[in-house]
Amino acid sequence: MSEQEAKMSVCSHHEMTNHHDFGAVERLGELLHIWRRRFVERGELAAWTERDLNDVGLSRDDVALEIDKPFWRA
């Protein structure tokens, strides 16, 4: 095999290698998990009783501000 053929073989092999960025997939999965958790937790918060809210020092207005946020906002 000539030097040129060897270079082409290495380049071709390297270019054909699968270079997925699993870090990006993991970050996306984590973001979706956070969004889902916020959605669920805000739904649970909306169901709290006045007694529950008093126990933690929140008012119904505090709850309204929180549950009106879209799931992507912290």
C-alpha positions as a Markdown table, in Angstrom:
| # | Residue | x | y | z |
|---|---|---|---|---|
| 1 | Met | 0.0 | 0.0 | 0.0 |
| 2 | Ser | 1.4 | 3.4 | -1.0 |
| 3 | Glu | 1.7 | 6.3 | 1.5 |
| 4 | Gln | -1.2 | 8.1 | -0.2 |
| 5 | Glu | -3.4 | 5.0 | 0.0 |
| 6 | Ala | -2.5 | 4.6 | 3.7 |
| 7 | Lys | -3.5 | 8.3 | 4.4 |
| 8 | Met | -6.8 | 7.9 | 2.6 |
| 9 | Ser | -7.5 | 4.7 | 4.5 |
| 10 | Val | -6.9 | 6.4 | 7.8 |
| 11 | Cys | -8.9 | 9.5 | 6.9 |
| 12 | Ser | -11.8 | 7.4 | 5.6 |
| 13 | His | -11.8 | 5.3 | 8.7 |
| 14 | His | -11.7 | 8.3 | 11.0 |
| 15 | Glu | -14.4 | 10.1 | 9.1 |
| 16 | Met | -16.7 | 7.1 | 9.3 |
| 17 | Thr | -16.4 | 6.8 | 13.1 |
| 18 | Asn | -19.5 | 7.6 | 15.0 |
| 19 | His | -18.9 | 10.9 | 16.9 |
| 20 | His | -22.1 | 11.4 | 18.9 |
| 21 | Asp | -21.9 | 13.8 | 21.7 |
| 22 | Phe | -23.6 | 11.8 | 24.4 |
| 23 | Gly | -23.0 | 14.7 | 26.8 |
| 24 | Ala | -25.5 | 16.7 | 24.9 |
| 25 | Val | -28.1 | 13.9 | 25.0 |
| 26 | Glu | -27.5 | 13.5 | 28.8 |
| 27 | Arg | -27.9 | 17.3 | 29.3 |
| 28 | Leu | -31.1 | 17.3 | 27.3 |
| 29 | Gly | -32.4 | 14.4 | 29.3 |
| 30 | Glu | -31.6 | 16.2 | 32.5 |
| 31 | Leu | -33.3 | 19.3 | 31.3 |
| 32 | Leu | -36.5 | 17.4 | 30.4 |
| 33 | His | -36.4 | 15.8 | 33.8 |
| 34 | Ile | -36.1 | 19.2 | 35.6 |
| 35 | Trp | -39.0 | 20.6 | 33.5 |
| 36 | Arg | -41.2 | 17.6 | 34.3 |
| 37 | Arg | -40.4 | 17.8 | 38.0 |
| 38 | Arg | -41.3 | 21.5 | 38.0 |
| 39 | Phe | -44.6 | 20.8 | 36.3 |
| 40 | Val | -45.5 | 18.0 | 38.8 |
| 41 | Glu | -44.4 | 20.0 | 41.9 |
| 42 | Arg | -46.3 | 23.1 | 40.9 |
| 43 | Gly | -49.4 | 20.9 | 40.3 |
| 44 | Glu | -49.0 | 19.5 | 43.8 |
| 45 | Leu | -48.4 | 22.9 | 45.3 |
| 46 | Ala | -51.7 | 24.1 | 43.8 |
| 47 | Ala | -53.5 | 21.4 | 45.7 |
| 48 | Trp | -52.1 | 22.4 | 49.2 |
| 49 | Thr | -54.6 | 23.4 | 51.8 |
| 50 | Glu | -54.5 | 26.7 | 53.7 |
| 51 | Arg | -53.1 | 24.7 | 56.7 |
| 52 | Asp | -50.3 | 23.3 | 54.6 |
| 53 | Leu | -49.4 | 26.8 | 53.3 |
| 54 | Asn | -49.5 | 28.3 | 56.8 |
| 55 | Asp | -47.2 | 25.6 | 58.0 |
| 56 | Val | -44.5 | 26.6 | 55.5 |
| 57 | Gly | -45.3 | 30.3 | 55.6 |
| 58 | Leu | -46.7 | 30.7 | 52.1 |
| 59 | Ser | -49.8 | 32.6 | 51.1 |
| 60 | Arg | -52.3 | 31.7 | 48.4 |
| 61 | Asp | -50.8 | 34.7 | 46.4 |
| 62 | Asp | -47.3 | 33.2 | 46.7 |
| 63 | Val | -48.7 | 29.9 | 45.3 |
| 64 | Ala | -50.5 | 31.7 | 42.5 |
| 65 | Leu | -47.2 | 33.4 | 41.4 |
| 66 | Glu | -45.4 | 30.1 | 41.4 |
| 67 | Ile | -48.0 | 27.9 | 39.7 |
| 68 | Asp | -48.6 | 30.5 | 36.9 |
| 69 | Lys | -45.0 | 30.2 | 35.8 |
| 70 | Pro | -44.3 | 28.1 | 32.7 |
| 71 | Phe | -42.4 | 24.8 | 33.4 |
| 72 | Trp | -39.2 | 26.1 | 31.8 |
| 73 | Arg | -38.9 | 29.0 | 34.3 |
| 74 | Ala | -37.2 | 28.4 | 37.6 |
